[in-house]
Amino acid sequence: MYEYIKGELTYAGVSYVVVENNGIGYKINVSSSAITKLGAIGKEVKLYTYLNVKEDLMELYGFLSRDELELYRILITVSGVGPKAGISILSTLTPDQFKVAVAKGDSKAIAKSPGVGAKTAGRIILELKDKISLDLSDTDGVEIESADFADNDPRSEAAEVLTVLGYTIQEARKAVSNLNGTVDEMVAQALKNMRGN
């Protein structure tokens, strides 16, 4: 019904914002990460929306990009994952982190989301692994190669994950070469560095 809503940010709560457009204030449920990125009250914002309709309830859910909205739509097709659980997951993990977690079968990362248990996280991976991996494999013919690190070096796995996300092996090796931490931490930091955030 609504593709997106563009207007003035008039309120930002813990789990939702109000965007005013032509004198109407739209209450839009958003992830906590989206709230921090929207900026100050009074700023013009644009949120791509999903309208959840039940017998006794109509709720809007908002996303910063069309890609994030499409990921959310896929996520809530999983049995047992409703609109609120979907937002909870995207509040805990960025879209890229979620894709990596699904691709790696990391149910623990997904289960860290409030209201999402281990069984639900496992079901998400089971039901979305093919859908997400198809999305991730669109790498313009780039093959996954191992980086020039020792076999037990987590940077090798982190570089491999980055190539799955569409970066060349050279870009991936360079991005993780000076990083330390877990694979997930290095992937998150590398993505942040490469995007200039």
ChimeraX commands (.cxc) that place a marker at each C-alpha (Angstrom):
marker #1 position 0.00,0.00,0.00 radius 0.5
marker #1 position 2.78,2.45,0.96 radius 0.5
marker #1 position 6.11,2.14,-0.87 radius 0.5
marker #1 position 7.77,4.75,1.31 radius 0.5
marker #1 position 6.95,7.74,3.49 radius 0.5
marker #1 position 8.96,10.93,3.26 radius 0.5
marker #1 position 8.50,13.75,5.72 radius 0.5
marker #1 position 9.67,15.48,8.87 radius 0.5
marker #1 position 10.89,13.39,11.78 radius 0.5
marker #1 position 8.83,14.67,14.71 radius 0.5
marker #1 position 9.45,11.96,17.34 radius 0.5
marker #1 position 11.95,9.17,17.94 radius 0.5
marker #1 position 11.19,6.61,20.64 radius 0.5
marker #1 position 12.86,3.37,21.62 radius 0.5
marker #1 position 11.20,1.23,18.96 radius 0.5
marker #1 position 9.35,3.64,16.68 radius 0.5
marker #1 position 9.42,7.07,15.09 radius 0.5
marker #1 position 6.75,9.51,13.96 radius 0.5
marker #1 position 7.12,11.01,10.50 radius 0.5
marker #1 position 4.82,13.90,9.58 radius 0.5
marker #1 position 3.70,14.20,5.98 radius 0.5
marker #1 position 1.01,16.71,4.90 radius 0.5
marker #1 position -0.25,17.17,8.44 radius 0.5
marker #1 position -0.47,13.43,9.20 radius 0.5
marker #1 position 1.87,11.83,11.72 radius 0.5
marker #1 position 2.76,8.25,10.77 radius 0.5
marker #1 position 3.87,5.99,13.62 radius 0.5
marker #1 position 6.48,3.69,12.08 radius 0.5
marker #1 position 8.16,0.81,13.91 radius 0.5
marker #1 position 11.88,0.75,13.12 radius 0.5
marker #1 position 15.02,-1.04,14.26 radius 0.5
marker #1 position 17.14,0.57,16.96 radius 0.5
marker #1 position 19.99,0.95,14.47 radius 0.5
marker #1 position 17.68,2.88,12.11 radius 0.5
marker #1 position 16.68,5.26,14.91 radius 0.5
marker #1 position 20.33,6.16,15.51 radius 0.5
marker #1 position 20.91,6.79,11.80 radius 0.5
marker #1 position 17.84,8.94,11.13 radius 0.5
marker #1 position 19.31,12.03,12.75 radius 0.5
marker #1 position 17.78,14.92,14.66 radius 0.5
marker #1 position 14.14,15.75,15.20 radius 0.5
marker #1 position 12.95,18.16,12.50 radius 0.5
marker #1 position 15.07,16.56,9.78 radius 0.5
marker #1 position 13.44,15.29,6.58 radius 0.5
marker #1 position 13.62,11.50,6.39 radius 0.5
marker #1 position 12.54,8.78,3.98 radius 0.5
marker #1 position 11.54,5.31,5.15 radius 0.5
marker #1 position 10.60,2.36,2.95 radius 0.5
marker #1 position 7.60,0.76,4.57 radius 0.5
marker #1 position 5.89,-2.55,5.19 radius 0.5
marker #1 position 2.24,-2.49,6.30 radius 0.5
marker #1 position 1.31,-5.33,8.64 radius 0.5
marker #1 position -2.45,-5.91,8.70 radius 0.5
marker #1 position -4.26,-8.11,11.24 radius 0.5
marker #1 position -7.94,-8.34,12.18 radius 0.5
marker #1 position -7.60,-5.76,14.94 radius 0.5
marker #1 position -4.34,-4.00,14.06 radius 0.5
marker #1 position -2.53,-2.12,11.30 radius 0.5
marker #1 position 1.15,-1.31,11.85 radius 0.5
marker #1 position 3.81,0.29,9.69 radius 0.5
marker #1 position 7.41,-0.93,9.75 radius 0.5
marker #1 position 10.11,1.30,8.28 radius 0.5
marker #1 position 13.53,0.70,6.72 radius 0.5
marker #1 position 16.34,2.95,5.56 radius 0.5
marker #1 position 16.79,1.20,2.21 radius 0.5
marker #1 position 14.79,-0.88,-0.23 radius 0.5
marker #1 position 17.33,-3.70,0.18 radius 0.5
marker #1 position 16.75,-3.79,3.94 radius 0.5
marker #1 position 12.98,-3.87,3.34 radius 0.5
marker #1 position 13.33,-6.78,0.90 radius 0.5
marker #1 position 15.49,-8.67,3.40 radius 0.5
marker #1 position 12.83,-8.08,6.06 radius 0.5
marker #1 position 10.10,-9.38,3.72 radius 0.5
marker #1 position 12.11,-12.57,3.20 radius 0.5
marker #1 position 12.81,-12.89,6.91 radius 0.5
marker #1 position 9.16,-12.75,7.99 radius 0.5
marker #1 position 8.25,-15.57,5.57 radius 0.5
marker #1 position 9.95,-17.94,8.02 radius 0.5
marker #1 position 7.50,-19.85,10.19 radius 0.5
marker #1 position 7.43,-18.35,13.68 radius 0.5
marker #1 position 9.06,-15.04,12.68 radius 0.5
marker #1 position 6.54,-12.21,12.92 radius 0.5
marker #1 position 6.99,-8.52,12.15 radius 0.5
marker #1 position 8.27,-7.69,15.64 radius 0.5
marker #1 position 10.78,-10.57,15.68 radius 0.5
marker #1 position 11.99,-9.47,12.23 radius 0.5
marker #1 position 12.64,-5.94,13.50 radius 0.5
marker #1 position 14.33,-7.38,16.60 radius 0.5
marker #1 position 16.76,-9.33,14.42 radius 0.5
marker #1 position 17.55,-6.28,12.27 radius 0.5
marker #1 position 18.09,-4.26,15.47 radius 0.5
marker #1 position 20.70,-6.77,16.63 radius 0.5
marker #1 position 22.39,-7.51,13.30 radius 0.5
marker #1 position 22.99,-5.30,10.28 radius 0.5
marker #1 position 21.65,-6.73,7.01 radius 0.5
marker #1 position 25.19,-7.76,6.05 radius 0.5
marker #1 position 25.81,-9.41,9.42 radius 0.5
marker #1 position 22.49,-11.25,9.13 radius 0.5
marker #1 position 23.38,-12.53,5.65 radius 0.5
marker #1 position 26.77,-13.70,6.88 radius 0.5
marker #1 position 25.17,-15.44,9.88 radius 0.5
marker #1 position 22.74,-17.29,7.60 radius 0.5
marker #1 position 25.46,-18.18,5.08 radius 0.5
marker #1 position 27.70,-19.52,7.87 radius 0.5
marker #1 position 24.88,-21.24,9.77 radius 0.5
marker #1 position 25.61,-19.09,12.84 radius 0.5
marker #1 position 22.37,-19.57,14.79 radius 0.5
marker #1 position 23.95,-18.17,17.98 radius 0.5
marker #1 position 24.38,-14.73,16.38 radius 0.5
marker #1 position 20.72,-14.68,15.30 radius 0.5
marker #1 position 19.49,-16.02,18.65 radius 0.5
marker #1 position 21.04,-12.99,20.42 radius 0.5
marker #1 position 18.05,-10.98,19.17 radius 0.5
marker #1 position 15.44,-10.36,21.89 radius 0.5
marker #1 position 12.47,-12.70,21.48 radius 0.5
marker #1 position 14.30,-15.06,19.13 radius 0.5
marker #1 position 15.23,-18.44,20.58 radius 0.5
marker #1 position 17.67,-21.07,19.39 radius 0.5
marker #1 position 14.97,-23.09,17.62 radius 0.5
marker #1 position 13.70,-20.07,15.70 radius 0.5
marker #1 position 17.25,-19.06,14.77 radius 0.5
marker #1 position 17.88,-22.59,13.47 radius 0.5
marker #1 position 14.65,-22.50,11.46 radius 0.5
marker #1 position 15.64,-19.13,9.95 radius 0.5
marker #1 position 18.94,-20.59,8.75 radius 0.5
marker #1 position 17.28,-23.74,7.44 radius 0.5
marker #1 position 14.57,-21.89,5.52 radius 0.5
marker #1 position 16.67,-18.96,4.25 radius 0.5
marker #1 position 20.06,-20.52,3.55 radius 0.5
marker #1 position 19.24,-21.13,-0.12 radius 0.5
marker #1 position 17.48,-17.80,-0.60 radius 0.5
marker #1 position 20.21,-15.78,1.09 radius 0.5
marker #1 position 23.08,-17.72,-0.49 radius 0.5
marker #1 position 21.58,-17.15,-3.94 radius 0.5
marker #1 position 21.52,-13.46,-3.16 radius 0.5
marker #1 position 25.08,-13.52,-1.85 radius 0.5
marker #1 position 26.49,-15.55,-4.73 radius 0.5
marker #1 position 25.89,-12.77,-7.24 radius 0.5
marker #1 position 29.57,-11.89,-7.33 radius 0.5
marker #1 position 30.10,-11.36,-11.09 radius 0.5
marker #1 position 31.96,-14.66,-11.51 radius 0.5
marker #1 position 34.41,-14.09,-8.67 radius 0.5
marker #1 position 35.41,-17.43,-7.20 radius 0.5
marker #1 position 35.91,-17.88,-3.49 radius 0.5
marker #1 position 39.62,-18.29,-2.85 radius 0.5
marker #1 position 41.40,-18.64,0.42 radius 0.5
marker #1 position 43.41,-15.64,1.49 radius 0.5
marker #1 position 47.16,-15.76,2.06 radius 0.5
marker #1 position 46.90,-16.47,5.77 radius 0.5
marker #1 position 47.68,-19.52,7.87 radius 0.5
marker #1 position 45.01,-22.25,7.81 radius 0.5
marker #1 position 43.92,-21.55,11.37 radius 0.5
marker #1 position 43.98,-17.75,10.97 radius 0.5
marker #1 position 40.44,-16.35,11.35 radius 0.5
marker #1 position 41.36,-13.61,8.84 radius 0.5
marker #1 position 41.24,-16.28,6.13 radius 0.5
marker #1 position 37.61,-17.08,6.94 radius 0.5
marker #1 position 36.75,-13.38,7.29 radius 0.5
marker #1 position 38.20,-12.70,3.83 radius 0.5
marker #1 position 36.17,-15.59,2.42 radius 0.5
marker #1 position 32.97,-14.17,3.92 radius 0.5
marker #1 position 33.71,-10.79,2.31 radius 0.5
marker #1 position 34.10,-12.43,-1.10 radius 0.5
marker #1 position 30.71,-14.08,-0.61 radius 0.5
marker #1 position 29.33,-10.57,-0.02 radius 0.5
marker #1 position 30.63,-9.48,-3.42 radius 0.5
marker #1 position 34.12,-8.09,-2.79 radius 0.5
marker #1 position 37.08,-9.32,-4.82 radius 0.5
marker #1 position 39.56,-11.59,-3.05 radius 0.5
marker #1 position 42.16,-8.81,-3.28 radius 0.5
marker #1 position 39.81,-6.30,-1.64 radius 0.5
marker #1 position 38.89,-8.84,1.04 radius 0.5
marker #1 position 42.52,-9.72,1.86 radius 0.5
marker #1 position 43.48,-6.08,2.14 radius 0.5
marker #1 position 40.44,-5.26,4.29 radius 0.5
marker #1 position 41.20,-7.90,6.95 radius 0.5
marker #1 position 45.00,-7.91,6.84 radius 0.5
marker #1 position 45.40,-5.58,9.84 radius 0.5
marker #1 position 42.35,-6.68,11.85 radius 0.5
marker #1 position 42.04,-8.84,14.94 radius 0.5
marker #1 position 39.12,-10.46,16.74 radius 0.5
marker #1 position 36.47,-13.02,15.86 radius 0.5
marker #1 position 35.47,-13.63,12.26 radius 0.5
marker #1 position 32.20,-11.74,12.78 radius 0.5
marker #1 position 33.98,-8.77,14.38 radius 0.5
marker #1 position 36.53,-8.58,11.57 radius 0.5
marker #1 position 33.85,-8.82,8.86 radius 0.5
marker #1 position 31.81,-6.07,10.53 radius 0.5
marker #1 position 34.87,-3.82,10.91 radius 0.5
marker #1 position 36.05,-4.49,7.35 radius 0.5
marker #1 position 32.61,-3.63,5.95 radius 0.5
marker #1 position 32.56,-0.45,8.02 radius 0.5
marker #1 position 36.03,0.55,6.79 radius 0.5
marker #1 position 35.31,-0.19,3.14 radius 0.5
marker #1 position 32.08,1.78,3.19 radius 0.5
marker #1 position 33.76,4.73,4.87 radius 0.5
marker #1 position 31.39,4.72,7.89 radius 0.5
marker link #1:1,2 radius 0.2
marker link #1:2,3 radius 0.2
marker link #1:3,4 radius 0.2
marker link #1:4,5 radius 0.2
marker link #1:5,6 radius 0.2
marker link #1:6,7 radius 0.2
marker link #1:7,8 radius 0.2
marker link #1:8,9 radius 0.2
marker link #1:9,10 radius 0.2
marker link #1:10,11 radius 0.2
marker link #1:11,12 radius 0.2
marker link #1:12,13 radius 0.2
marker link #1:13,14 radius 0.2
marker link #1:14,15 radius 0.2
marker link #1:15,16 radius 0.2
marker link #1:16,17 radius 0.2
marker link #1:17,18 radius 0.2
marker link #1:18,19 radius 0.2
marker link #1:19,20 radius 0.2
marker link #1:20,21 radius 0.2
marker link #1:21,22 radius 0.2
marker link #1:22,23 radius 0.2
marker link #1:23,24 radius 0.2
marker link #1:24,25 radius 0.2
marker link #1:25,26 radius 0.2
marker link #1:26,27 radius 0.2
marker link #1:27,28 radius 0.2
marker link #1:28,29 radius 0.2
marker link #1:29,30 radius 0.2
marker link #1:30,31 radius 0.2
marker link #1:31,32 radius 0.2
marker link #1:32,33 radius 0.2
marker link #1:33,34 radius 0.2
marker link #1:34,35 radius 0.2
marker link #1:35,36 radius 0.2
marker link #1:36,37 radius 0.2
marker link #1:37,38 radius 0.2
marker link #1:38,39 radius 0.2
marker link #1:39,40 radius 0.2
marker link #1:40,41 radius 0.2
marker link #1:41,42 radius 0.2
marker link #1:42,43 radius 0.2
marker link #1:43,44 radius 0.2
marker link #1:44,45 radius 0.2
marker link #1:45,46 radius 0.2
marker link #1:46,47 radius 0.2
marker link #1:47,48 radius 0.2
marker link #1:48,49 radius 0.2
marker link #1:49,50 radius 0.2
marker link #1:50,51 radius 0.2
marker link #1:51,52 radius 0.2
marker link #1:52,53 radius 0.2
marker link #1:53,54 radius 0.2
marker link #1:54,55 radius 0.2
marker link #1:55,56 radius 0.2
marker link #1:56,57 radius 0.2
marker link #1:57,58 radius 0.2
marker link #1:58,59 radius 0.2
marker link #1:59,60 radius 0.2
marker link #1:60,61 radius 0.2
marker link #1:61,62 radius 0.2
marker link #1:62,63 radius 0.2
marker link #1:63,64 radius 0.2
marker link #1:64,65 radius 0.2
marker link #1:65,66 radius 0.2
marker link #1:66,67 radius 0.2
marker link #1:67,68 radius 0.2
marker link #1:68,69 radius 0.2
marker link #1:69,70 radius 0.2
marker link #1:70,71 radius 0.2
marker link #1:71,72 radius 0.2
marker link #1:72,73 radius 0.2
marker link #1:73,74 radius 0.2
marker link #1:74,75 radius 0.2
marker link #1:75,76 radius 0.2
marker link #1:76,77 radius 0.2
marker link #1:77,78 radius 0.2
marker link #1:78,79 radius 0.2
marker link #1:79,80 radius 0.2
marker link #1:80,81 radius 0.2
marker link #1:81,82 radius 0.2
marker link #1:82,83 radius 0.2
marker link #1:83,84 radius 0.2
marker link #1:84,85 radius 0.2
marker link #1:85,86 radius 0.2
marker link #1:86,87 radius 0.2
marker link #1:87,88 radius 0.2
marker link #1:88,89 radius 0.2
marker link #1:89,90 radius 0.2
marker link #1:90,91 radius 0.2
marker link #1:91,92 radius 0.2
marker link #1:92,93 radius 0.2
marker link #1:93,94 radius 0.2
marker link #1:94,95 radius 0.2
marker link #1:95,96 radius 0.2
marker link #1:96,97 radius 0.2
marker link #1:97,98 radius 0.2
marker link #1:98,99 radius 0.2
marker link #1:99,100 radius 0.2
marker link #1:100,101 radius 0.2
marker link #1:101,102 radius 0.2
marker link #1:102,103 radius 0.2
marker link #1:103,104 radius 0.2
marker link #1:104,105 radius 0.2
marker link #1:105,106 radius 0.2
marker link #1:106,107 radius 0.2
marker link #1:107,108 radius 0.2
marker link #1:108,109 radius 0.2
marker link #1:109,110 radius 0.2
marker link #1:110,111 radius 0.2
marker link #1:111,112 radius 0.2
marker link #1:112,113 radius 0.2
marker link #1:113,114 radius 0.2
marker link #1:114,115 radius 0.2
marker link #1:115,116 radius 0.2
marker link #1:116,117 radius 0.2
marker link #1:117,118 radius 0.2
marker link #1:118,119 radius 0.2
marker link #1:119,120 radius 0.2
marker link #1:120,121 radius 0.2
marker link #1:121,122 radius 0.2
marker link #1:122,123 radius 0.2
marker link #1:123,124 radius 0.2
marker link #1:124,125 radius 0.2
marker link #1:125,126 radius 0.2
marker link #1:126,127 radius 0.2
marker link #1:127,128 radius 0.2
marker link #1:128,129 radius 0.2
marker link #1:129,130 radius 0.2
marker link #1:130,131 radius 0.2
marker link #1:131,132 radius 0.2
marker link #1:132,133 radius 0.2
marker link #1:133,134 radius 0.2
marker link #1:134,135 radius 0.2
marker link #1:135,136 radius 0.2
marker link #1:136,137 radius 0.2
marker link #1:137,138 radius 0.2
marker link #1:138,139 radius 0.2
marker link #1:139,140 radius 0.2
marker link #1:140,141 radius 0.2
marker link #1:141,142 radius 0.2
marker link #1:142,143 radius 0.2
marker link #1:143,144 radius 0.2
marker link #1:144,145 radius 0.2
marker link #1:145,146 radius 0.2
marker link #1:146,147 radius 0.2
marker link #1:147,148 radius 0.2
marker link #1:148,149 radius 0.2
marker link #1:149,150 radius 0.2
marker link #1:150,151 radius 0.2
marker link #1:151,152 radius 0.2
marker link #1:152,153 radius 0.2
marker link #1:153,154 radius 0.2
marker link #1:154,155 radius 0.2
marker link #1:155,156 radius 0.2
marker link #1:156,157 radius 0.2
marker link #1:157,158 radius 0.2
marker link #1:158,159 radius 0.2
marker link #1:159,160 radius 0.2
marker link #1:160,161 radius 0.2
marker link #1:161,162 radius 0.2
marker link #1:162,163 radius 0.2
marker link #1:163,164 radius 0.2
marker link #1:164,165 radius 0.2
marker link #1:165,166 radius 0.2
marker link #1:166,167 radius 0.2
marker link #1:167,168 radius 0.2
marker link #1:168,169 radius 0.2
marker link #1:169,170 radius 0.2
marker link #1:170,171 radius 0.2
marker link #1:171,172 radius 0.2
marker link #1:172,173 radius 0.2
marker link #1:173,174 radius 0.2
marker link #1:174,175 radius 0.2
marker link #1:175,176 radius 0.2
marker link #1:176,177 radius 0.2
marker link #1:177,178 radius 0.2
marker link #1:178,179 radius 0.2
marker link #1:179,180 radius 0.2
marker link #1:180,181 radius 0.2
marker link #1:181,182 radius 0.2
marker link #1:182,183 radius 0.2
marker link #1:183,184 radius 0.2
marker link #1:184,185 radius 0.2
marker link #1:185,186 radius 0.2
marker link #1:186,187 radius 0.2
marker link #1:187,188 radius 0.2
marker link #1:188,189 radius 0.2
marker link #1:189,190 radius 0.2
marker link #1:190,191 radius 0.2
marker link #1:191,192 radius 0.2
marker link #1:192,193 radius 0.2
marker link #1:193,194 radius 0.2
marker link #1:194,195 radius 0.2
marker link #1:195,196 radius 0.2
marker link #1:196,197 radius 0.2
view
